[in-house]
Amino acid sequence: MDYDVQAEIYNDIGVAIVEQIGTVETKILVYVVNGEDGLDCSILYLDTDGRHTRSLPADNSVATSLFKLQLYLENLPAGKKWTAMEYWLDYGEVSITLSYDEIDQDVPHWERSPAVAKKYFPDFPSNAD
């Protein structure tokens, strides 16, 4: 495992997300499921009033950086494919959790995302745009 390459990919994801949202002075969650049909991604962030969680689609830059991560992980010698990623930015502090647990492919991504979001935004109602 080349940690320098992996760190560069994770950094690229963070830069792309911050550029899309326009600030690092907030809380941002990128939840990605690597399923049979490819990547499903949710981006949630705390808006400027600090009271509402907003969602938005990944732009090309974010999607490209996530695809690079997927290719990197799938080509590791162990060959183990991750199934989900929680990429959390809390005012610039980054935490990344990869899951290798089996994902129920019959459960749509939009049904999984709220439970994950609640972990990171427990006090804020979700208002999808």
Secondary structure as UniProt FT lines:
FT   HELIX           3..21
FT   STRAND          27..35
FT   TURN            36..37
FT   STRAND          38..46
FT   TURN            48..49
FT   STRAND          53..56
FT   HELIX           60..74
FT   TURN            77..78
FT   STRAND          84..90
FT   TURN            91..92
FT   STRAND          93..99
FT   TURN            105..106
FT   HELIX           109..120
FT   TURN            122..123
//
